[in-house]
Amino acid sequence: MAIALSEIPLPVVVFTVPTGLDSSILSDILTIPRYAPGRIAAIRIEVAALWQLAWPMLIGQLATVGIGVADVAMTGHVSAEDLAAVALGVSIWSIVMLTVMGVMMAINAMVAHEVGAGKFGRIPHVVRQAMWKAVGVGLIACVLANLAAQVFDYLYLEPSVRDKAATFVHVISLGLPAFAAYRALYGYSASLNQTKPIMVIALCTLAFNIFMNWLLIYGHWGLPKLGAIGCAVSTGLGIWLMLGAMLFWIRHAPVYRDTYPFAHWEGPNWKEIGAMLKMGLPIGITYFAEISAFSAVGLLVARFGVVTVAAHQIALNFSSLVFMVPLSFGIGLITRVGQALGEGNPARARFVSWVGVGMSFCFALASATFIALFKQQIAAAYTSDSAVQALTVNLLLFAAIFQLSDATQVAASCAIRGYKVTRRPMLIHLMAFWGFSLPLGCALGLAPAWLPWRPAAPMAATGFWIGLVLGLTVAALLLVWFLNLLSTQRVQEHAQLPSS
């Protein structure tokens, strides 16, 4: 679609920065020239600004996903049974954790709009209410994760794998309240353009997780050899460590001083929390629609045996690692778009949105090429089982293909959230994944006898991955269309306002 970027003026962003707030950091991110010398230069300036905001989050996200990679890789060298248990447990854990992350993400756009409008005095109140919201969301998520673990009783699993997978979920779910609170503070810090603390904390947590895995999975230093359960213990402890480190950083770093949210006690304001939930729940459902489709595939392929489950989990795990790059661009987009709208400049918000989508798509081209070329080496890095390696190589080809649509859809949806619009992306994701992707995957992967146009034989994991690729493509196309519609509409509405 044609977007006349050269016609979009880029005004100077002026903020009244309260005493003590690091104005140099704010100006680096929030200030761009009034008129860039041509379209290419304007794009280059915005790419640099978005990258400056996103790269610490990128490293932090990669470190966070690296925890999951370490769990799978280190358990894979214990036994196929332990690897399968972790794969199944992570199927439940990922659904709940990412849904919580989505529900808590409303604070990103809310704080970004306040920053854009220069209303720094409201930010501490917003954060305090987000923390109350995190308490409720985290506890509910913990209960739901434990209830969801009962699904293992109805799958065709070996008893030992089933018991280990259920115990994995029971243990790791204890970290969900801490995770919800951490994501609230994550959004607060990121919307103040403070992303380096996120990076440092995530890297330290990754190192802690690997060390604890080494102790608990393999039973070093006289500790019991827990295998898959050791992963759950170390990851749960790591999440509480992340929350404690973020609280410490916010308390002592000068940049948070004038927006410090814990200077005094404030009880829950149910109206404010309700407004946050109204914005955050659709984001959570959006994340649920996507990750639950992937995790449901993990549960459905369990009937094809340990090898299929392990190969699917490895391919999905590596894809999730790569996905953190466009996701970091997307989280940065929420901040950039929200700040532009907060300052009353929808034209710049539209410009920022399309630059961010373009950055994500360019990265997807590179990552797809990398996966296609090095699929053998990627599979070998995860497991020494030759059968698992062979199937993983085939699934990684599909992972390479859906990089393009996956990166595009996450960037477009995050840009839309910067507009504080969350319901339409939710409906698009529900339709794309649960109305299209998963039914098609079941038809191809399971080939039920009652289906007239089923394949001659079940395609197993391959059929499900075909459905996932097509579902992501549908989501990407619809989200890009809606972003164009929304951003254009906001520019036109602003143009019709009487000049002051």
Phi and psi in degrees as a GROMACS rama.xvg file:
@    title "Ramachandran Plot"
@    xaxis  label "Phi"
@    yaxis  label "Psi"
@TYPE xy
-89.6948  122.052  ALA-2
-119.84  119.129  ILE-3
-78.4668  80.083  ALA-4
-65.3886  -32.8818  LEU-5
-68.0316  -18.1396  SER-6
-89.4995  -4.61401  GLU-7
-90.238  112.98  ILE-8
-69.5606  147.109  PRO-9
-118.396  88.4272  LEU-10
-72.6545  156.966  PRO-11
-67.6269  136.148  VAL-12
-95.3952  119.842  VAL-13
-113.669  128.46  VAL-14
-127.729  147.163  PHE-15
-91.7072  108.688  THR-16
-95.192  123.253  VAL-17
-65.328  155.143  PRO-18
-58.091  133.716  THR-19
98.7636  -22.0482  GLY-20
-79.5259  138.903  LEU-21
-70.8337  90.9264  ASP-22
-67.9409  -27.4558  SER-23
-65.5919  -37.653  SER-24
-69.9443  -41.4703  ILE-25
-62.4212  -43.4117  LEU-26
-68.2142  -31.5086  SER-27
-60.3618  -37.3834  ASP-28
-91.2932  -40.4066  ILE-29
-92.3882  -12.4723  LEU-30
-102.802  127.326  THR-31
-134.291  156.782  ILE-32
-63.5436  155.356  PRO-33
-65.3156  -44.9636  ARG-34
-135.24  116.255  TYR-35
-79.418  146.66  ALA-36
-77.7675  72.5097  PRO-37
104.152  163.657  GLY-38
-64.1127  -44.1629  ARG-39
-62.6504  -42.9507  ILE-40
-64.6339  -38.7109  ALA-41
-63.5521  -42.3457  ALA-42
-64.1753  -42.2385  ILE-43
-61.6792  -40.0224  ARG-44
-64.738  -43.9867  ILE-45
-70.3131  -37.0489  GLU-46
-59.3316  -44.0931  VAL-47
-63.2055  -41.1143  ALA-48
-66.9794  -43.6278  ALA-49
-67.4807  -38.5088  LEU-50
-65.3548  -40.9087  TRP-51
-60.9434  -34.6769  GLN-52
-78.0496  -36.4628  LEU-53
-89.6445  -26.9433  ALA-54
-64.6034  -37.4281  TRP-55
-65.4901  -36.622  PRO-56
-64.9733  -36.172  MET-57
-59.8929  -49.1471  LEU-58
-64.0871  -39.6853  ILE-59
-63.6806  -41.7933  GLY-60
-67.0739  -40.6851  GLN-61
-63.0655  -39.0517  LEU-62
-66.336  -39.1959  ALA-63
-64.1635  -46.6639  THR-64
-67.9706  -29.587  VAL-65
-58.6877  -27.0918  GLY-66
-62.0607  -45.5628  ILE-67
-65.1579  -38.7486  GLY-68
-62.2933  -44.2059  VAL-69
-63.0183  -40.3815  ALA-70
-59.0364  -49.0204  ASP-71
-68.3766  -46.3268  VAL-72
-65.2927  -43.5521  ALA-73
-71.7907  -35.9158  MET-74
-71.959  -31.0915  THR-75
-61.4409  -20.5156  GLY-76
-94.8305  7.23537  HIS-77
-93.7481  -58.515  VAL-78
-169.403  157.689  SER-79
-63.9239  -30.5562  ALA-80
-65.7549  -45.7474  GLU-81
-66.3013  -38.697  ASP-82
-62.9512  -42.2236  LEU-83
-63.9015  -38.9819  ALA-84
-62.9617  -43.7354  ALA-85
-64.3179  -42.1141  VAL-86
-59.0291  -44.5274  ALA-87
-70.4451  -42.1356  LEU-88
-62.7604  -40.6058  GLY-89
-65.6046  -28.7276  VAL-90
-59.0905  -41.3961  SER-91
-75.5473  -48.0441  ILE-92
-57.7438  -44.295  TRP-93
-63.4203  -41.075  SER-94
-59.8439  -50.7536  ILE-95
-68.955  -44.6929  VAL-96
-62.7345  -46.961  MET-97
-72.1475  -30.0778  LEU-98
-64.3753  -43.4194  THR-99
-59.8443  -43.9656  VAL-100
-58.3723  -42.5428  MET-101
-65.9022  -43.8269  GLY-102
-60.6188  -38.0435  VAL-103
-79.5989  -11.7464  MET-104
-71.4383  -11.0063  MET-105
-57.4464  -31.0266  ALA-106
-64.5116  -28.085  ILE-107
-58.3374  -52.5058  ASN-108
-68.6526  -37.6429  ALA-109
-65.2642  -46.8626  MET-110
-68.4436  -37.9433  VAL-111
-61.6472  -40.6315  ALA-112
-64.3996  -39.4562  HIS-113
-66.0076  -38.6785  GLU-114
-63.8901  -45.4059  VAL-115
-60.4309  -35.9205  GLY-116
-84.4364  -5.30731  ALA-117
75.0583  18.2438  GLY-118
-95.7894  67.8866  LYS-119
-69.4088  -23.9857  PHE-120
-66.6208  -22.593  GLY-121
-84.3499  -17.0498  ARG-122
-63.4865  -44.1795  ILE-123
-57.6293  -39.9662  PRO-124
-63.0735  -43.1588  HIS-125
-60.6077  -42.625  VAL-126
-68.0004  -41.272  VAL-127
-61.1134  -41.9805  ARG-128
-69.1874  -33.408  GLN-129
-65.3434  -33.369  ALA-130
-69.871  -38.0544  MET-131
-62.2299  -42.0062  TRP-132
-59.9562  -39.7959  LYS-133
-63.0612  -36.638  ALA-134
-59.8559  -50.1625  VAL-135
-65.7595  -45.5964  GLY-136
-62.8848  -42.555  VAL-137
-64.277  -42.3069  GLY-138
-68.4407  -42.565  LEU-139
-62.6952  -41.3367  ILE-140
-63.0319  -38.3191  ALA-141
-61.5084  -44.9188  CYS-142
-64.0385  -45.2418  VAL-143
-64.7001  -37.6269  LEU-144
-62.5659  -42.53  ALA-145
-67.9994  -36.5494  ASN-146
-66.8625  -39.1523  LEU-147
-65.5552  -26.5939  ALA-148
-63.4125  -16.9037  ALA-149
-67.4213  -14.8921  GLN-150
-62.2833  -25.5071  VAL-151
-62.7384  -24.2002  PHE-152
-69.1736  -17.4619  ASP-153
-108.454  6.69763  TYR-154
-100.551  161.406  LEU-155
-83.0054  75.1815  TYR-156
-117.815  150.041  LEU-157
-66.7324  141.396  GLU-158
-53.5629  -40.4302  PRO-159
-66.3503  -40.2916  SER-160
-65.9352  -42.9558  VAL-161
-60.3734  -45.8645  ARG-162
-66.6749  -42.095  ASP-163
-65.3192  -40.07  LYS-164
-64.4156  -42.6209  ALA-165
-64.8476  -43.5463  ALA-166
-63.8881  -38.397  THR-167
-54.5828  -47.8675  PHE-168
-65.9365  -43.4416  VAL-169
-59.2795  -40.1254  HIS-170
-75.0371  -49.3901  VAL-171
-70.8594  -23.9551  ILE-172
-64.7111  -19.5243  SER-173
-66.1981  -14.0972  LEU-174
-88.2493  -3.84592  GLY-175
-66.9424  -41.0766  LEU-176
-58.8409  -41.3762  PRO-177
-65.5168  -37.6388  ALA-178
-65.3028  -41.3827  PHE-179
-62.1923  -44.0935  ALA-180
-65.5615  -40.1946  ALA-181
-61.4674  -41.5633  TYR-182
-67.0915  -30.3783  ARG-183
-64.2107  -45.707  ALA-184
-70.3833  -31.5934  LEU-185
-59.1881  -49.1312  TYR-186
-64.4342  -39.1494  GLY-187
-60.0829  -48.7286  TYR-188
-66.8079  -44.0895  SER-189
-63.6949  -37.7645  ALA-190
-74.4223  -16.7788  SER-191
-89.547  7.75509  LEU-192
70.3854  18.9353  ASN-193
-99.3526  85.4609  GLN-194
-104.384  -16.5891  THR-195
-65.3438  -37.187  LYS-196
-58.3998  -38.1502  PRO-197
-59.1662  -43.4825  ILE-198
-62.978  -49.0871  MET-199
-62.8945  -44.346  VAL-200
-63.1853  -42.4584  ILE-201
-65.2604  -39.829  ALA-202
-65.0413  -41.2483  LEU-203
-65.072  -38.0027  CYS-204
-67.0854  -37.8994  THR-205
-61.3149  -45.3765  LEU-206
-62.1318  -41.9595  ALA-207
-61.4547  -43.3741  PHE-208
-64.383  -43.7069  ASN-209
-62.9437  -43.0158  ILE-210
-64.1092  -45.4257  PHE-211
-66.69  -36.6244  MET-212
-58.936  -44.8774  ASN-213
-59.9837  -38.3756  TRP-214
-72.4762  -46.9201  LEU-215
-91.4714  -32.1269  LEU-216
-71.4363  -46.2479  ILE-217
-97.8965  -8.81819  TYR-218
75.8713  41.0499  GLY-219
-81.3943  164.743  HIS-220
56.9684  33.4104  TRP-221
79.6314  2.24026  GLY-222
-81.3554  156.742  LEU-223
-66.9364  147.226  PRO-224
-82.8266  101.478  LYS-225
-96.4835  -14.9706  LEU-226
60.9835  -126.978  GLY-227
-58.9636  -36.9592  ALA-228
-66.4064  -31.5692  ILE-229
-60.6897  -34.964  GLY-230
-60.1912  -45.9776  CYS-231
-62.876  -42.3265  ALA-232
-63.9221  -48.1799  VAL-233
-67.1184  -38.524  SER-234
-68.9721  -41.8357  THR-235
-61.3628  -44.3566  GLY-236
-62.8686  -37.5212  LEU-237
-63.0375  -35.7491  GLY-238
-66.2446  -42.7896  ILE-239
-64.6599  -33.718  TRP-240
-63.8796  -40.8189  LEU-241
-60.3723  -44.843  MET-242
-63.1089  -46.0017  LEU-243
-61.4568  -40.8582  GLY-244
-66.4004  -39.7239  ALA-245
-66.5675  -41.2211  MET-246
-61.5478  -42.3615  LEU-247
-62.7279  -43.5325  PHE-248
-65.3957  -45.0735  TRP-249
-64.6162  -34.0314  ILE-250
-68.7268  -34.2962  ARG-251
-108.58  -18.8367  HIS-252
-77.0983  130.302  ALA-253
-60.596  -29.3327  PRO-254
-64.1515  -23.4204  VAL-255
-91.1529  -0.118363  TYR-256
-58.8643  -44.9423  ARG-257
-84.685  -5.20749  ASP-258
-123.554  18.6109  THR-259
-59.4992  121.408  TYR-260
-85.2437  -8.93384  PRO-261
-113.909  30.6223  PHE-262
-71.7149  -26.5142  ALA-263
-151.859  166.474  HIS-264
-77.8204  140.654  TRP-265
-146.161  123.227  GLU-266
-72.8071  172.21  GLY-267
-68.9949  135.428  PRO-268
-105.233  103.861  ASN-269
-65.6361  -29.496  TRP-270
-66.2765  -44.2092  LYS-271
-66.3651  -42.8029  GLU-272
-63.587  -38.7472  ILE-273
-62.1183  -39.1879  GLY-274
-64.8817  -39.1012  ALA-275
-65.3385  -40.9665  MET-276
-66.6177  -35.6745  LEU-277
-60.9734  -36.5248  LYS-278
-84.0601  -37.2061  MET-279
-81.6695  -34.1834  GLY-280
-59.3755  -43.9161  LEU-281
-60.1009  -34.4703  PRO-282
-66.2974  -42.6619  ILE-283
-61.2372  -41.7517  GLY-284
-66.1782  -35.8939  ILE-285
-60.698  -48.1329  THR-286
-63.4424  -38.933  TYR-287
-61.4106  -43.5954  PHE-288
-58.8694  -40.8892  ALA-289
-77.6858  -53.0677  GLU-290
-70.5455  -32.1311  ILE-291
-69.0247  -30.6642  SER-292
-64.106  -44.2035  ALA-293
-65.5788  -43.4752  PHE-294
-70.1123  -35.2676  SER-295
-61.4567  -36.8763  ALA-296
-61.898  -41.5656  VAL-297
-59.2487  -37.9053  GLY-298
-73.9915  -38.6554  LEU-299
-70.8645  -32.0854  LEU-300
-79.0697  -5.01997  VAL-301
-60.4408  -27.8261  ALA-302
-68.7127  -14.995  ARG-303
-90.1763  1.94079  PHE-304
109.413  169.786  GLY-305
-63.1729  -38.4578  VAL-306
-61.4038  -45.409  VAL-307
-65.5222  -43.0025  THR-308
-60.7956  -46.2923  VAL-309
-64.6749  -43.3633  ALA-310
-64.7175  -42.5631  ALA-311
-60.692  -43.5384  HIS-312
-66.2169  -38.4901  GLN-313
-64.7336  -47.7331  ILE-314
-61.7189  -41.8888  ALA-315
-69.0586  -38.1636  LEU-316
-64.0397  -45.1132  ASN-317
-67.6015  -38.7798  PHE-318
-60.937  -39.4737  SER-319
-64.2253  -36.3124  SER-320
-61.9207  -47.2034  LEU-321
-66.4754  -35.7825  VAL-322
-62.1314  -21.8107  PHE-323
-63.0744  -23.0134  MET-324
-69.5133  -58.5235  VAL-325
-63.4742  -29.2601  PRO-326
-64.0515  -39.4813  LEU-327
-65.2779  -40.8657  SER-328
-58.6021  -41.4244  PHE-329
-64.6535  -43.9421  GLY-330
-63.3199  -38.5854  ILE-331
-62.7711  -35.08  GLY-332
-64.2617  -37.8807  LEU-333
-56.9878  -44.3272  ILE-334
-66.3275  -48.4947  THR-335
-64.6941  -45.4183  ARG-336
-67.2567  -43.4949  VAL-337
-61.8842  -40.5209  GLY-338
-66.6528  -39.3084  GLN-339
-63.6344  -41.7876  ALA-340
-70.8614  -35.5518  LEU-341
-62.3257  -33.4279  GLY-342
-83.5862  -1.17624  GLU-343
81.7545  36.3087  GLY-344
-128.859  78.887  ASN-345
-67.483  -23.4752  PRO-346
-65.3902  -42.7482  ALA-347
-69.0238  -34.0809  ARG-348
-61.142  -41.1427  ALA-349
-65.9187  -42.6078  ARG-350
-60.6032  -46.7084  PHE-351
-59.4669  -41.4096  VAL-352
-59.2156  -48.1054  SER-353
-73.5408  -31.9367  TRP-354
-63.9314  -42.1294  VAL-355
-64.0575  -41.8804  GLY-356
-62.4167  -41.2526  VAL-357
-64.4839  -40.1968  GLY-358
-61.1147  -43.6059  MET-359
-64.823  -40.7316  SER-360
-66.462  -40.2159  PHE-361
-63.6783  -40.5793  CYS-362
-63.3468  -38.5798  PHE-363
-61.2101  -37.9256  ALA-364
-59.4492  -43.4372  LEU-365
-68.1087  -43.6378  ALA-366
-68.9389  -36.5241  SER-367
-62.6387  -41.8473  ALA-368
-63.8119  -42.7601  THR-369
-61.8243  -47.5758  PHE-370
-62.69  -42.1374  ILE-371
-64.1155  -36.9371  ALA-372
-79.2598  -31.8394  LEU-373
-117.838  29.1154  PHE-374
-63.2439  -35.7874  LYS-375
-64.3477  -45.2425  GLN-376
-67.7122  -36.5611  GLN-377
-63.4818  -45.8208  ILE-378
-62.3358  -42.1104  ALA-379
-66.8044  -29.1335  ALA-380
-69.4152  -23.9888  ALA-381
-90.8284  -35.433  TYR-382
-150.748  151.128  THR-383
-99.735  -0.228059  SER-384
-76.5524  118.848  ASP-385
-64.6893  -37.0591  SER-386
-66.9278  -41.9402  ALA-387
-65.8525  -39.2768  VAL-388
-60.1204  -45.7516  GLN-389
-62.0909  -44.6229  ALA-390
-70.4926  -35.9848  LEU-391
-61.1016  -40.3683  THR-392
-58.5961  -43.4948  VAL-393
-64.0597  -43.2865  ASN-394
-69.1659  -30.8169  LEU-395
-65.2875  -25.6839  LEU-396
-63.0093  -41.5641  LEU-397
-68.153  -36.9582  PHE-398
-60.7808  -36.1859  ALA-399
-65.7599  -40.8455  ALA-400
-65.1963  -42.8666  ILE-401
-83.0357  3.51524  PHE-402
-58.0136  -39.3987  GLN-403
-63.6463  -51.2098  LEU-404
-74.5273  -32.8794  SER-405
-66.1657  -45.8864  ASP-406
-64.5275  -38.841  ALA-407
-66.3833  -43.8155  THR-408
-69.2772  -35.7105  GLN-409
-71.234  -37.1556  VAL-410
-66.5694  -44.2614  ALA-411
-64.5843  -42.7169  ALA-412
-67.3187  -37.7085  SER-413
-67.7821  -38.7905  CYS-414
-61.2157  -40.6504  ALA-415
-63.1376  -39.1156  ILE-416
-64.8266  -29.551  ARG-417
-60.88  -23.7956  GLY-418
-83.3177  2.24174  TYR-419
63.2575  30.4196  LYS-420
-110.475  119.629  VAL-421
-129.916  -18.9548  THR-422
-74.6363  -42.1305  ARG-423
-63.5279  -45.9851  ARG-424
-58.2527  -35.9252  PRO-425
-59.5141  -47.0081  MET-426
-64.4433  -38.1067  LEU-427
-63.9572  -45.2128  ILE-428
-66.7255  -41.1277  HIS-429
-59.9856  -44.1576  LEU-430
-67.3565  -43.1565  MET-431
-67.1343  -42.0998  ALA-432
-91.0576  -46.9512  PHE-433
-91.6712  -21.8165  TRP-434
-94.3132  -16.4129  GLY-435
-128.852  -58.8598  PHE-436
-63.3539  -54.2166  SER-437
-67.5429  -43.4659  LEU-438
-59.3158  -40.9465  PRO-439
-66.1526  -41.5369  LEU-440
-61.5643  -40.9283  GLY-441
-64.1235  -39.9451  CYS-442
-63.214  -42.1691  ALA-443
-81.1042  -41.0178  LEU-444
-75.9375  -38.5831  GLY-445
-99.2237  -25.4399  LEU-446
47.7192  60.525  ALA-447
-61.8248  145.333  PRO-448
-63.3834  -29.4674  ALA-449
-77.8388  -8.59639  TRP-450
-87.9738  119.879  LEU-451
-67.8153  -30.1713  PRO-452
-107.099  31.0083  TRP-453
-72.3373  157.369  ARG-454
-68.9468  162.823  PRO-455
-60.7047  -33.5456  ALA-456
-140.476  149.404  ALA-457
-55.8835  133.581  PRO-458
-87.7114  -1.57334  MET-459
54.2427  -135.149  ALA-460
-61.2158  -34.0162  ALA-461
-60.1667  -43.6268  THR-462
-62.3049  -40.3131  GLY-463
-66.7539  -37.3512  PHE-464
-70.6438  -30.594  TRP-465
-61.7402  -43.4605  ILE-466
-61.9936  -39.643  GLY-467
-64.3327  -41.6366  LEU-468
-61.3788  -46.6827  VAL-469
-68.8388  -36.0704  LEU-470
-64.0644  -41.7705  GLY-471
-63.5685  -36.4738  LEU-472
-65.6379  -43.6648  THR-473
-60.1863  -46.2454  VAL-474
-60.9323  -43.5522  ALA-475
-62.415  -45.7576  ALA-476
-62.6977  -44.4286  LEU-477
-69.857  -37.7951  LEU-478
-69.4083  -38.8816  LEU-479
-63.6727  -41.7613  VAL-480
-60.4655  -45.3844  TRP-481
-70.3034  -36.3102  PHE-482
-60.7127  -42.7977  LEU-483
-62.2032  -44.2065  ASN-484
-62.8252  -47.2115  LEU-485
-66.1843  -48.3782  LEU-486
-65.352  -38.5218  SER-487
-66.2631  -41.6112  THR-488
-62.0789  -42.2993  GLN-489
-65.7633  -37.3142  ARG-490
-64.7157  -42.8346  VAL-491
-66.5123  -39.8644  GLN-492
-63.5623  -40.0111  GLU-493
-67.1486  -36.3138  HIS-494
-66.9604  -26.2147  ALA-495
-85.1482  -9.59462  GLN-496
-69.7081  142.766  LEU-497
-65.5606  136.197  PRO-498
-71.6077  139.046  SER-499
